């Protein structure tokens, strides 16, 4: 924490990235699990790094994940789950994410249409 502000560095793809984030004072390390992202990784890639990562909170970032994918991320040892989704995503789906990982570990990031706040 820097002056009361928590910092998450996202899009990490390597141990070098994670060490650099740690060196600048990141509180959390973000890993993207979205195949269309140029910074995306797989759970296999994360598992290969996991034991050598700096001792920081780990955040799994995904886009409208399937229940099985979210459960696998949870089992991999992530502390928080940042989920991006469309504003018209059904409420039951959002509730299922909360049930899978726990509401206190869920960071919701809805994509709002222009002009809607």
Biopython code that builds the backbone (N, CA, C, O; Angstrom):
import numpy as np
from Bio.PDB.StructureBuilder import StructureBuilder

atoms = [
    (1, "UNK", "N", (0.852, -1.167, 0.000)),
    (1, "UNK", "CA", (0.000, 0.000, 0.000)),
    (1, "UNK", "C", (0.901, 1.234, 0.000)),
    (1, "UNK", "O", (1.858, 1.322, 0.770)),
    (2, "UNK", "N", (0.578, 2.180, -0.873)),
    (2, "UNK", "CA", (1.341, 3.406, -0.991)),
    (2, "UNK", "C", (0.411, 4.560, -0.638)),
    (2, "UNK", "O", (-0.520, 4.866, -1.384)),
    (3, "UNK", "N", (0.669, 5.209, 0.518)),
    (3, "UNK", "CA", (-0.180, 6.327, 0.964)),
    (3, "UNK", "C", (-1.661, 5.967, 0.959)),
    (3, "UNK", "O", (-2.485, 6.779, 0.539)),
    (4, "UNK", "N", (-2.008, 4.791, 1.407)),
    (4, "UNK", "CA", (-3.405, 4.380, 1.492)),
    (4, "UNK", "C", (-3.999, 3.859, 0.203)),
    (4, "UNK", "O", (-5.166, 3.471, 0.179)),
    (5, "UNK", "N", (-3.228, 3.842, -0.868)),
    (5, "UNK", "CA", (-3.720, 3.365, -2.164)),
    (5, "UNK", "C", (-3.161, 1.970, -2.417)),
    (5, "UNK", "O", (-1.959, 1.734, -2.300)),
    (6, "UNK", "N", (-4.049, 1.063, -2.761)),
    (6, "UNK", "CA", (-3.605, -0.299, -3.104)),
    (6, "UNK", "C", (-3.377, -0.361, -4.612)),
    (6, "UNK", "O", (-4.130, 0.226, -5.389)),
    (7, "UNK", "N", (-2.340, -1.071, -5.011)),
    (7, "UNK", "CA", (-1.941, -1.140, -6.414)),
    (7, "UNK", "C", (-1.931, -2.591, -6.889)),
    (7, "UNK", "O", (-1.300, -3.462, -6.290)),
    (8, "UNK", "N", (-2.658, -2.819, -7.995)),
    (8, "UNK", "CA", (-2.617, -4.131, -8.651)),
    (8, "UNK", "C", (-1.977, -3.930, -10.013)),
    (8, "UNK", "O", (-2.410, -3.074, -10.784)),
    (9, "UNK", "N", (-0.961, -4.705, -10.309)),
    (9, "UNK", "CA", (-0.363, -4.690, -11.638)),
    (9, "UNK", "C", (-0.922, -5.893, -12.366)),
    (9, "UNK", "O", (-0.815, -7.025, -11.895)),
    (10, "UNK", "N", (-1.519, -5.639, -13.519)),
    (10, "UNK", "CA", (-2.262, -6.670, -14.235)),
    (10, "UNK", "C", (-1.605, -7.016, -15.562)),
    (10, "UNK", "O", (-0.822, -6.241, -16.110)),
    (11, "UNK", "N", (-1.937, -8.185, -16.060)),
    (11, "UNK", "CA", (-1.423, -8.617, -17.356)),
    (11, "UNK", "C", (-0.044, -9.234, -17.262)),
    (11, "UNK", "O", (0.710, -9.238, -18.235)),
    (12, "UNK", "N", (0.286, -9.757, -16.091)),
    (12, "UNK", "CA", (1.601, -10.377, -15.909)),
    (12, "UNK", "C", (1.650, -11.704, -16.660)),
    (12, "UNK", "O", (0.708, -12.496, -16.615)),
    (13, "UNK", "N", (2.756, -11.928, -17.345)),
    (13, "UNK", "CA", (2.893, -13.167, -18.124)),
    (13, "UNK", "C", (4.154, -13.950, -17.779)),
    (13, "UNK", "O", (4.377, -15.039, -18.309)),
    (14, "UNK", "N", (4.982, -13.394, -16.887)),
    (14, "UNK", "CA", (6.244, -14.066, -16.578)),
    (14, "UNK", "C", (6.690, -13.725, -15.161)),
    (14, "UNK", "O", (6.148, -12.824, -14.521)),
    (15, "UNK", "N", (7.679, -14.458, -14.690)),
    (15, "UNK", "CA", (8.263, -14.170, -13.381)),
    (15, "UNK", "C", (8.964, -12.815, -13.385)),
    (15, "UNK", "O", (8.968, -12.111, -12.375)),
    (16, "UNK", "N", (9.555, -12.451, -14.518)),
    (16, "UNK", "CA", (10.199, -11.146, -14.636)),
    (16, "UNK", "C", (9.168, -10.040, -14.434)),
    (16, "UNK", "O", (9.428, -9.069, -13.723)),
    (17, "UNK", "N", (7.988, -10.185, -15.065)),
    (17, "UNK", "CA", (6.898, -9.215, -14.881)),
    (17, "UNK", "C", (6.508, -9.128, -13.408)),
    (17, "UNK", "O", (6.369, -8.033, -12.863)),
    (18, "UNK", "N", (6.332, -10.266, -12.775)),
    (18, "UNK", "CA", (5.898, -10.308, -11.376)),
    (18, "UNK", "C", (6.939, -9.675, -10.459)),
    (18, "UNK", "O", (6.586, -8.946, -9.532)),
    (19, "UNK", "N", (8.199, -9.942, -10.706)),
    (19, "UNK", "CA", (9.253, -9.345, -9.892)),
    (19, "UNK", "C", (9.302, -7.833, -10.070)),
    (19, "UNK", "O", (9.552, -7.106, -9.108)),
    (20, "UNK", "N", (9.068, -7.351, -11.289)),
    (20, "UNK", "CA", (9.047, -5.904, -11.538)),
    (20, "UNK", "C", (7.870, -5.264, -10.809)),
    (20, "UNK", "O", (8.012, -4.190, -10.225)),
    (21, "UNK", "N", (6.709, -5.917, -10.839)),
    (21, "UNK", "CA", (5.534, -5.406, -10.126)),
    (21, "UNK", "C", (5.808, -5.354, -8.625)),
    (21, "UNK", "O", (5.435, -4.392, -7.954)),
    (22, "UNK", "N", (6.450, -6.373, -8.112)),
    (22, "UNK", "CA", (6.803, -6.423, -6.701)),
    (22, "UNK", "C", (7.767, -5.288, -6.358)),
    (22, "UNK", "O", (7.628, -4.649, -5.315)),
    (23, "UNK", "N", (8.736, -5.039, -7.225)),
    (23, "UNK", "CA", (9.748, -4.011, -6.983)),
    (23, "UNK", "C", (9.152, -2.604, -6.918)),
    (23, "UNK", "O", (9.690, -1.742, -6.222)),
    (24, "UNK", "N", (8.056, -2.359, -7.628)),
    (24, "UNK", "CA", (7.442, -1.027, -7.597)),
    (24, "UNK", "C", (6.370, -0.915, -6.514)),
    (24, "UNK", "O", (5.705, 0.115, -6.410)),
    (25, "UNK", "N", (6.198, -1.956, -5.715)),
    (25, "UNK", "CA", (5.298, -1.887, -4.574)),
    (25, "UNK", "C", (3.889, -2.389, -4.805)),
    (25, "UNK", "O", (2.979, -2.021, -4.063)),
    (26, "UNK", "N", (3.684, -3.215, -5.807)),
    (26, "UNK", "CA", (2.341, -3.753, -6.057)),
    (26, "UNK", "C", (1.846, -4.546, -4.855)),
    (26, "UNK", "O", (2.591, -5.309, -4.240)),
    (27, "UNK", "N", (0.578, -4.348, -4.539)),
    (27, "UNK", "CA", (-0.062, -5.127, -3.483)),
    (27, "UNK", "C", (-0.627, -6.427, -4.027)),
    (27, "UNK", "O", (-0.769, -7.413, -3.304)),
    (28, "UNK", "N", (-0.951, -6.412, -5.335)),
    (28, "UNK", "CA", (-1.580, -7.581, -5.963)),
    (28, "UNK", "C", (-1.016, -7.779, -7.356)),
    (28, "UNK", "O", (-0.654, -6.825, -8.045)),
    (29, "UNK", "N", (-0.951, -9.034, -7.751)),
    (29, "UNK", "CA", (-0.469, -9.427, -9.076)),
    (29, "UNK", "C", (-1.648, -9.960, -9.871)),
    (29, "UNK", "O", (-2.322, -10.889, -9.426)),
    (30, "UNK", "N", (-1.908, -9.389, -11.037)),
    (30, "UNK", "CA", (-3.050, -9.785, -11.852)),
    (30, "UNK", "C", (-2.643, -10.629, -13.049)),
    (30, "UNK", "O", (-1.692, -10.313, -13.763)),
    (31, "UNK", "N", (-3.389, -11.712, -13.250)),
    (31, "UNK", "CA", (-3.133, -12.636, -14.351)),
    (31, "UNK", "C", (-4.415, -12.772, -15.166)),
    (31, "UNK", "O", (-5.478, -13.072, -14.623)),
    (32, "UNK", "N", (-4.306, -12.551, -16.467)),
    (32, "UNK", "CA", (-5.476, -12.526, -17.342)),
    (32, "UNK", "C", (-5.722, -13.908, -17.938)),
    (32, "UNK", "O", (-4.835, -14.513, -18.540)),
    (33, "UNK", "N", (-6.952, -14.392, -17.753)),
    (33, "UNK", "CA", (-7.368, -15.677, -18.319)),
    (33, "UNK", "C", (-8.453, -15.419, -19.358)),
    (33, "UNK", "O", (-9.609, -15.809, -19.196)),
    (34, "UNK", "N", (-8.044, -14.756, -20.415)),
    (34, "UNK", "CA", (-8.934, -14.439, -21.533)),
    (34, "UNK", "C", (-8.126, -14.667, -22.799)),
    (34, "UNK", "O", (-7.221, -13.887, -23.098)),
    (35, "UNK", "N", (-8.432, -15.715, -23.546)),
    (35, "UNK", "CA", (-7.608, -16.097, -24.698)),
    (35, "UNK", "C", (-7.419, -14.998, -25.743)),
    (35, "UNK", "O", (-6.416, -15.002, -26.456)),
    (36, "UNK", "N", (-8.354, -14.062, -25.848)),
    (36, "UNK", "CA", (-8.238, -12.999, -26.852)),
    (36, "UNK", "C", (-7.291, -11.879, -26.428)),
    (36, "UNK", "O", (-6.939, -11.025, -27.241)),
    (37, "UNK", "N", (-6.882, -11.877, -25.175)),
    (37, "UNK", "CA", (-5.984, -10.831, -24.687)),
    (37, "UNK", "C", (-4.535, -11.134, -25.062)),
    (37, "UNK", "O", (-4.084, -12.272, -24.931)),
    (38, "UNK", "N", (-3.811, -10.128, -25.524)),
    (38, "UNK", "CA", (-2.387, -10.352, -25.806)),
    (38, "UNK", "C", (-1.576, -10.611, -24.537)),
    (38, "UNK", "O", (-0.438, -11.075, -24.618)),
    (39, "UNK", "N", (-2.141, -10.319, -23.378)),
    (39, "UNK", "CA", (-1.468, -10.552, -22.100)),
    (39, "UNK", "C", (-2.046, -11.771, -21.377)),
    (39, "UNK", "O", (-1.731, -12.015, -20.212)),
    (40, "UNK", "N", (-2.885, -12.527, -22.066)),
    (40, "UNK", "CA", (-3.516, -13.687, -21.451)),
    (40, "UNK", "C", (-2.555, -14.848, -21.271)),
    (40, "UNK", "O", (-1.630, -15.046, -22.060)),
    (41, "UNK", "N", (-2.798, -15.614, -20.210)),
    (41, "UNK", "CA", (-2.036, -16.838, -19.953)),
    (41, "UNK", "C", (-3.031, -17.965, -19.664)),
    (41, "UNK", "O", (-4.234, -17.734, -19.542)),
    (42, "UNK", "N", (-2.512, -19.165, -19.560)),
    (42, "UNK", "CA", (-3.325, -20.327, -19.205)),
    (42, "UNK", "C", (-3.068, -20.695, -17.746)),
    (42, "UNK", "O", (-2.100, -20.235, -17.140)),
    (43, "UNK", "N", (-3.938, -21.522, -17.195)),
    (43, "UNK", "CA", (-3.695, -21.994, -15.824)),
    (43, "UNK", "C", (-2.413, -22.813, -15.736)),
    (43, "UNK", "O", (-1.742, -22.806, -14.704)),
    (44, "UNK", "N", (-2.075, -23.509, -16.799)),
    (44, "UNK", "CA", (-0.824, -24.283, -16.824)),
    (44, "UNK", "C", (0.377, -23.352, -16.714)),
    (44, "UNK", "O", (1.330, -23.642, -15.991)),
    (45, "UNK", "N", (0.331, -22.228, -17.435)),
    (45, "UNK", "CA", (1.429, -21.259, -17.349)),
    (45, "UNK", "C", (1.506, -20.657, -15.946)),
    (45, "UNK", "O", (2.593, -20.486, -15.394)),
    (46, "UNK", "N", (0.337, -20.336, -15.373)),
    (46, "UNK", "CA", (0.332, -19.795, -14.014)),
    (46, "UNK", "C", (0.911, -20.817, -13.032)),
    (46, "UNK", "O", (1.726, -20.467, -12.178)),
    (47, "UNK", "N", (0.498, -22.055, -13.152)),
    (47, "UNK", "CA", (0.977, -23.101, -12.238)),
    (47, "UNK", "C", (2.494, -23.235, -12.289)),
    (47, "UNK", "O", (3.129, -23.505, -11.270)),
    (48, "UNK", "N", (3.075, -23.047, -13.471)),
    (48, "UNK", "CA", (4.529, -23.150, -13.605)),
    (48, "UNK", "C", (5.254, -22.028, -12.858)),
    (48, "UNK", "O", (6.405, -22.192, -12.455)),
    (49, "UNK", "N", (4.585, -20.895, -12.676)),
    (49, "UNK", "CA", (5.188, -19.745, -11.988)),
    (49, "UNK", "C", (4.827, -19.664, -10.511)),
    (49, "UNK", "O", (5.577, -19.102, -9.713)),
    (50, "UNK", "N", (3.704, -20.212, -10.157)),
    (50, "UNK", "CA", (3.060, -19.962, -8.860)),
    (50, "UNK", "C", (4.008, -20.022, -7.668)),
    (50, "UNK", "O", (4.018, -19.103, -6.849)),
    (51, "UNK", "N", (4.788, -21.061, -7.553)),
    (51, "UNK", "CA", (5.627, -21.250, -6.374)),
    (51, "UNK", "C", (6.811, -20.290, -6.310)),
    (51, "UNK", "O", (7.470, -20.187, -5.275)),
    (52, "UNK", "N", (7.086, -19.587, -7.409)),
    (52, "UNK", "CA", (8.224, -18.662, -7.426)),
    (52, "UNK", "C", (7.787, -17.200, -7.502)),
    (52, "UNK", "O", (8.620, -16.309, -7.668)),
    (53, "UNK", "N", (6.484, -16.955, -7.382)),
    (53, "UNK", "CA", (5.975, -15.585, -7.426)),
    (53, "UNK", "C", (6.250, -14.864, -6.106)),
    (53, "UNK", "O", (6.345, -15.498, -5.055)),
    (54, "UNK", "N", (6.378, -13.531, -6.166)),
    (54, "UNK", "CA", (6.524, -12.765, -4.920)),
    (54, "UNK", "C", (5.308, -12.982, -4.015)),
    (54, "UNK", "O", (4.222, -13.301, -4.499)),
    (55, "UNK", "N", (5.486, -12.812, -2.719)),
    (55, "UNK", "CA", (4.386, -13.048, -1.768)),
    (55, "UNK", "C", (3.372, -11.902, -1.774)),
    (55, "UNK", "O", (3.320, -11.104, -0.838)),
    (56, "UNK", "N", (2.593, -11.831, -2.805)),
    (56, "UNK", "CA", (1.562, -10.807, -2.975)),
    (56, "UNK", "C", (0.230, -11.493, -3.239)),
    (56, "UNK", "O", (0.199, -12.672, -3.591)),
    (57, "UNK", "N", (-0.862, -10.772, -3.073)),
    (57, "UNK", "CA", (-2.171, -11.309, -3.415)),
    (57, "UNK", "C", (-2.201, -11.573, -4.916)),
    (57, "UNK", "O", (-1.622, -10.819, -5.699)),
    (58, "UNK", "N", (-2.875, -12.644, -5.310)),
    (58, "UNK", "CA", (-2.993, -13.009, -6.728)),
    (58, "UNK", "C", (-4.435, -12.801, -7.169)),
    (58, "UNK", "O", (-5.372, -13.210, -6.485)),
    (59, "UNK", "N", (-4.600, -12.148, -8.340)),
    (59, "UNK", "CA", (-5.919, -11.848, -8.879)),
    (59, "UNK", "C", (-6.064, -12.525, -10.242)),
    (59, "UNK", "O", (-5.253, -12.303, -11.141)),
    (60, "UNK", "N", (-7.101, -13.350, -10.389)),
    (60, "UNK", "CA", (-7.437, -13.975, -11.672)),
    (60, "UNK", "C", (-8.418, -13.046, -12.368)),
    (60, "UNK", "O", (-9.473, -12.728, -11.818)),
    (61, "UNK", "N", (-8.077, -12.610, -13.570)),
    (61, "UNK", "CA", (-8.919, -11.701, -14.336)),
    (61, "UNK", "C", (-9.495, -12.478, -15.518)),
    (61, "UNK", "O", (-8.757, -13.091, -16.290)),
    (62, "UNK", "N", (-10.824, -12.444, -15.649)),
    (62, "UNK", "CA", (-11.453, -13.181, -16.741)),
    (62, "UNK", "C", (-12.660, -12.418, -17.271)),
    (62, "UNK", "O", (-13.113, -11.438, -16.680)),
    (63, "UNK", "N", (-13.160, -12.894, -18.396)),
    (63, "UNK", "CA", (-14.325, -12.296, -19.039)),
    (63, "UNK", "C", (-15.428, -13.354, -19.094)),
    (63, "UNK", "O", (-15.299, -14.373, -19.771)),
    (64, "UNK", "N", (-16.508, -13.088, -18.369)),
    (64, "UNK", "CA", (-17.662, -13.993, -18.314)),
    (64, "UNK", "C", (-17.252, -15.468, -18.280)),
    (64, "UNK", "O", (-17.584, -16.228, -19.190)),
    (65, "UNK", "N", (-16.534, -15.868, -17.232)),
    (65, "UNK", "CA", (-16.024, -17.241, -17.185)),
    (65, "UNK", "C", (-17.122, -18.283, -16.979)),
    (65, "UNK", "O", (-18.150, -18.023, -16.354)),
    (66, "UNK", "N", (-16.870, -19.456, -17.520)),
    (66, "UNK", "CA", (-17.730, -20.607, -17.238)),
    (66, "UNK", "C", (-17.473, -21.022, -15.794)),
    (66, "UNK", "O", (-16.395, -20.772, -15.253)),
    (67, "UNK", "N", (-18.456, -21.649, -15.179)),
    (67, "UNK", "CA", (-18.340, -22.068, -13.779)),
    (67, "UNK", "C", (-17.119, -22.965, -13.564)),
    (67, "UNK", "O", (-16.408, -22.819, -12.570)),
    (68, "UNK", "N", (-16.882, -23.881, -14.483)),
    (68, "UNK", "CA", (-15.748, -24.801, -14.341)),
    (68, "UNK", "C", (-14.417, -24.056, -14.390)),
    (68, "UNK", "O", (-13.491, -24.390, -13.651)),
    (69, "UNK", "N", (-14.320, -23.048, -15.259)),
    (69, "UNK", "CA", (-13.080, -22.276, -15.353)),
    (69, "UNK", "C", (-12.843, -21.478, -14.076)),
    (69, "UNK", "O", (-11.720, -21.419, -13.575)),
    (70, "UNK", "N", (-13.891, -20.871, -13.554)),
    (70, "UNK", "CA", (-13.773, -20.102, -12.328)),
    (70, "UNK", "C", (-13.411, -21.012, -11.149)),
    (70, "UNK", "O", (-12.598, -20.635, -10.305)),
    (71, "UNK", "N", (-13.993, -22.176, -11.087)),
    (71, "UNK", "CA", (-13.669, -23.134, -10.029)),
    (71, "UNK", "C", (-12.208, -23.577, -10.135)),
    (71, "UNK", "O", (-11.535, -23.738, -9.117)),
    (72, "UNK", "N", (-11.718, -23.774, -11.350)),
    (72, "UNK", "CA", (-10.319, -24.163, -11.551)),
    (72, "UNK", "C", (-9.378, -23.047, -11.119)),
    (72, "UNK", "O", (-8.326, -23.310, -10.537)),
    (73, "UNK", "N", (-9.748, -21.809, -11.401)),
    (73, "UNK", "CA", (-8.930, -20.675, -10.963)),
    (73, "UNK", "C", (-8.915, -20.612, -9.435)),
    (73, "UNK", "O", (-7.876, -20.342, -8.832)),
    (74, "UNK", "N", (-10.046, -20.855, -8.823)),
    (74, "UNK", "CA", (-10.123, -20.854, -7.367)),
    (74, "UNK", "C", (-9.230, -21.940, -6.777)),
    (74, "UNK", "O", (-8.518, -21.707, -5.801)),
    (75, "UNK", "N", (-9.274, -23.110, -7.371)),
    (75, "UNK", "CA", (-8.446, -24.224, -6.899)),
    (75, "UNK", "C", (-6.952, -23.956, -7.095)),
    (75, "UNK", "O", (-6.117, -24.517, -6.386)),
    (76, "UNK", "N", (-6.623, -23.096, -8.060)),
    (76, "UNK", "CA", (-5.221, -22.774, -8.335)),
    (76, "UNK", "C", (-4.614, -21.853, -7.279)),
    (76, "UNK", "O", (-3.403, -21.635, -7.262)),
    (77, "UNK", "N", (-5.462, -21.310, -6.396)),
    (77, "UNK", "CA", (-4.937, -20.538, -5.292)),
    (77, "UNK", "C", (-5.040, -19.028, -5.404)),
    (77, "UNK", "O", (-4.319, -18.312, -4.709)),
    (78, "UNK", "N", (-5.908, -18.536, -6.252)),
    (78, "UNK", "CA", (-6.065, -17.090, -6.370)),
    (78, "UNK", "C", (-6.788, -16.524, -5.159)),
    (78, "UNK", "O", (-7.639, -17.179, -4.557)),
    (79, "UNK", "N", (-6.431, -15.295, -4.816)),
    (79, "UNK", "CA", (-7.041, -14.616, -3.674)),
    (79, "UNK", "C", (-8.306, -13.861, -4.068)),
    (79, "UNK", "O", (-9.267, -13.792, -3.301)),
    (80, "UNK", "N", (-8.293, -13.295, -5.272)),
    (80, "UNK", "CA", (-9.419, -12.509, -5.766)),
    (80, "UNK", "C", (-9.693, -12.845, -7.220)),
    (80, "UNK", "O", (-8.850, -13.403, -7.922)),
    (81, "UNK", "N", (-10.910, -12.487, -7.659)),
    (81, "UNK", "CA", (-11.367, -12.805, -9.011)),
    (81, "UNK", "C", (-12.031, -11.570, -9.598)),
    (81, "UNK", "O", (-13.103, -11.159, -9.153)),
    (82, "UNK", "N", (-11.392, -10.983, -10.596)),
    (82, "UNK", "CA", (-11.922, -9.802, -11.271)),
    (82, "UNK", "C", (-12.602, -10.284, -12.546)),
    (82, "UNK", "O", (-11.960, -10.842, -13.437)),
    (83, "UNK", "N", (-13.910, -10.061, -12.617)),
    (83, "UNK", "CA", (-14.666, -10.573, -13.759)),
    (83, "UNK", "C", (-15.269, -9.414, -14.551)),
    (83, "UNK", "O", (-16.018, -8.595, -14.018)),
    (84, "UNK", "N", (-14.923, -9.368, -15.832)),
    (84, "UNK", "CA", (-15.479, -8.396, -16.758)),
    (84, "UNK", "C", (-16.675, -9.050, -17.450)),
    (84, "UNK", "O", (-16.636, -10.224, -17.819)),
    (85, "UNK", "N", (-17.741, -8.257, -17.616)),
    (85, "UNK", "CA", (-18.945, -8.816, -18.219)),
    (85, "UNK", "C", (-19.815, -7.703, -18.760)),
    (85, "UNK", "O", (-19.677, -6.541, -18.380)),
    (86, "UNK", "N", (-20.708, -8.076, -19.648)),
    (86, "UNK", "CA", (-21.656, -7.151, -20.246)),
    (86, "UNK", "C", (-22.681, -6.722, -19.205)),
    (86, "UNK", "O", (-23.043, -7.494, -18.317)),
    (87, "UNK", "N", (-23.140, -5.493, -19.325)),
    (87, "UNK", "CA", (-24.133, -4.971, -18.375)),
    (87, "UNK", "C", (-25.442, -5.749, -18.423)),
    (87, "UNK", "O", (-26.201, -5.732, -17.454)),
    (88, "UNK", "N", (-25.715, -6.422, -19.517)),
    (88, "UNK", "CA", (-26.968, -7.187, -19.610)),
    (88, "UNK", "C", (-26.799, -8.662, -19.237)),
    (88, "UNK", "O", (-27.667, -9.483, -19.536)),
    (89, "UNK", "N", (-25.690, -8.995, -18.589)),
    (89, "UNK", "CA", (-25.471, -10.359, -18.119)),
    (89, "UNK", "C", (-26.550, -10.704, -17.092)),
    (89, "UNK", "O", (-26.823, -9.906, -16.196)),
    (90, "UNK", "N", (-27.164, -11.879, -17.212)),
    (90, "UNK", "CA", (-28.224, -12.254, -16.258)),
    (90, "UNK", "C", (-27.718, -12.278, -14.815)),
    (90, "UNK", "O", (-26.594, -12.695, -14.536)),
    (91, "UNK", "N", (-28.571, -11.825, -13.922)),
    (91, "UNK", "CA", (-28.236, -11.763, -12.501)),
    (91, "UNK", "C", (-27.878, -13.136, -11.944)),
    (91, "UNK", "O", (-26.999, -13.248, -11.090)),
    (92, "UNK", "N", (-28.551, -14.180, -12.420)),
    (92, "UNK", "CA", (-28.255, -15.521, -11.898)),
    (92, "UNK", "C", (-26.813, -15.925, -12.189)),
    (92, "UNK", "O", (-26.199, -16.648, -11.405)),
    (93, "UNK", "N", (-26.263, -15.454, -13.331)),
    (93, "UNK", "CA", (-24.886, -15.807, -13.670)),
    (93, "UNK", "C", (-23.912, -15.096, -12.721)),
    (93, "UNK", "O", (-22.958, -15.703, -12.236)),
    (94, "UNK", "N", (-24.157, -13.829, -12.467)),
    (94, "UNK", "CA", (-23.322, -13.087, -11.521)),
    (94, "UNK", "C", (-23.406, -13.741, -10.140)),
    (94, "UNK", "O", (-22.391, -13.877, -9.456)),
    (95, "UNK", "N", (-24.594, -14.141, -9.732)),
    (95, "UNK", "CA", (-24.770, -14.811, -8.438)),
    (95, "UNK", "C", (-23.995, -16.129, -8.399)),
    (95, "UNK", "O", (-23.453, -16.495, -7.356)),
    (96, "UNK", "N", (-23.937, -16.840, -9.519)),
    (96, "UNK", "CA", (-23.207, -18.113, -9.540)),
    (96, "UNK", "C", (-21.709, -17.888, -9.368)),
    (96, "UNK", "O", (-21.022, -18.708, -8.759)),
    (97, "UNK", "N", (-21.198, -16.773, -9.907)),
    (97, "UNK", "CA", (-19.777, -16.459, -9.702)),
    (97, "UNK", "C", (-19.514, -16.216, -8.218)),
    (97, "UNK", "O", (-18.515, -16.685, -7.672)),
    (98, "UNK", "N", (-20.414, -15.481, -7.573)),
    (98, "UNK", "CA", (-20.259, -15.201, -6.144)),
    (98, "UNK", "C", (-20.318, -16.494, -5.330)),
    (98, "UNK", "O", (-19.566, -16.657, -4.370)),
    (99, "UNK", "N", (-21.200, -17.403, -5.707)),
    (99, "UNK", "CA", (-21.300, -18.683, -5.007)),
    (99, "UNK", "C", (-20.039, -19.516, -5.191)),
    (99, "UNK", "O", (-19.631, -20.237, -4.280)),
    (100, "UNK", "N", (-19.423, -19.422, -6.355)),
    (100, "UNK", "CA", (-18.237, -20.233, -6.660)),
    (100, "UNK", "C", (-17.022, -19.775, -5.871)),
    (100, "UNK", "O", (-16.292, -20.607, -5.334)),
    (101, "UNK", "N", (-16.788, -18.460, -5.788)),
    (101, "UNK", "CA", (-15.550, -17.969, -5.162)),
    (101, "UNK", "C", (-15.777, -17.197, -3.872)),
    (101, "UNK", "O", (-14.820, -16.897, -3.157)),
    (102, "UNK", "N", (-17.022, -16.871, -3.562)),
    (102, "UNK", "CA", (-17.319, -16.074, -2.376)),
    (102, "UNK", "C", (-17.394, -14.599, -2.720)),
    (102, "UNK", "O", (-16.525, -14.069, -3.412)),
    (103, "UNK", "N", (-18.412, -13.954, -2.247)),
    (103, "UNK", "CA", (-18.663, -12.554, -2.584)),
    (103, "UNK", "C", (-17.506, -11.644, -2.202)),
    (103, "UNK", "O", (-17.209, -10.695, -2.927)),
    (104, "UNK", "N", (-16.848, -11.911, -1.082)),
    (104, "UNK", "CA", (-15.765, -11.034, -0.622)),
    (104, "UNK", "C", (-14.509, -11.132, -1.486)),
    (104, "UNK", "O", (-13.626, -10.280, -1.393)),
    (105, "UNK", "N", (-14.424, -12.158, -2.322)),
    (105, "UNK", "CA", (-13.252, -12.318, -3.193)),
    (105, "UNK", "C", (-13.560, -11.956, -4.645)),
    (105, "UNK", "O", (-12.713, -12.130, -5.521)),
    (106, "UNK", "N", (-14.756, -11.460, -4.900)),
    (106, "UNK", "CA", (-15.207, -11.186, -6.259)),
    (106, "UNK", "C", (-15.154, -9.694, -6.553)),
    (106, "UNK", "O", (-15.733, -8.891, -5.820)),
    (107, "UNK", "N", (-14.462, -9.322, -7.623)),
    (107, "UNK", "CA", (-14.400, -7.937, -8.086)),
    (107, "UNK", "C", (-15.134, -7.888, -9.418)),
    (107, "UNK", "O", (-14.658, -8.440, -10.409)),
    (108, "UNK", "N", (-16.275, -7.239, -9.448)),
    (108, "UNK", "CA", (-17.071, -7.174, -10.662)),
    (108, "UNK", "C", (-16.720, -5.937, -11.483)),
    (108, "UNK", "O", (-16.561, -4.842, -10.944)),
    (109, "UNK", "N", (-16.600, -6.129, -12.801)),
    (109, "UNK", "CA", (-16.239, -5.053, -13.718)),
    (109, "UNK", "C", (-17.197, -5.067, -14.914)),
    (109, "UNK", "O", (-16.829, -5.525, -15.996)),
    (110, "UNK", "N", (-18.422, -4.567, -14.724)),
    (110, "UNK", "CA", (-19.375, -4.567, -15.837)),
    (110, "UNK", "C", (-18.981, -3.541, -16.893)),
    (110, "UNK", "O", (-18.486, -2.459, -16.577)),
    (111, "UNK", "N", (-19.211, -3.903, -18.150)),
    (111, "UNK", "CA", (-18.971, -2.977, -19.258)),
    (111, "UNK", "C", (-20.281, -2.251, -19.518)),
    (111, "UNK", "O", (-21.247, -2.846, -19.997)),
    (112, "UNK", "N", (-20.307, -0.968, -19.201)),
    (112, "UNK", "CA", (-21.519, -0.189, -19.365)),
    (112, "UNK", "C", (-21.547, 0.461, -20.744)),
    (112, "UNK", "O", (-20.513, 0.900, -21.249)),
    (113, "UNK", "N", (-22.725, 0.522, -21.351)),
    (113, "UNK", "CA", (-22.822, 1.193, -22.653)),
    (113, "UNK", "C", (-22.566, 2.693, -22.492)),
    (113, "UNK", "O", (-22.741, 3.234, -21.401)),
    (114, "UNK", "N", (-22.154, 3.365, -23.562)),
    (114, "UNK", "CA", (-21.902, 4.811, -23.491)),
    (114, "UNK", "C", (-23.126, 5.557, -22.936)),
    (114, "UNK", "O", (-24.266, 5.260, -23.290)),
    (115, "UNK", "N", (-22.861, 6.517, -22.072)),
    (115, "UNK", "CA", (-23.918, 7.327, -21.501)),
    (115, "UNK", "C", (-24.623, 6.737, -20.305)),
    (115, "UNK", "O", (-25.472, 7.392, -19.701)),
    (116, "UNK", "N", (-24.288, 5.512, -19.950)),
    (116, "UNK", "CA", (-24.931, 4.859, -18.802)),
    (116, "UNK", "C", (-23.940, 4.788, -17.651)),
    (116, "UNK", "O", (-22.832, 4.277, -17.811)),
    (117, "UNK", "N", (-24.334, 5.297, -16.497)),
    (117, "UNK", "CA", (-23.427, 5.270, -15.347)),
    (117, "UNK", "C", (-24.083, 4.614, -14.164)),
    (117, "UNK", "O", (-23.470, 4.501, -13.103)),
]
sb = StructureBuilder()
sb.init_structure("model")
sb.init_model(0)
sb.init_chain("A")
sb.init_seg("    ")
for serial, (resi, resn, name, xyz) in enumerate(atoms, 1):
    if name == "N":
        sb.init_residue(resn, " ", resi, " ")
    sb.init_atom(name, np.array(xyz, "f"), 0.0, 1.0, " ", f" {name:<3s}", serial, name[0])
structure = sb.get_structure()
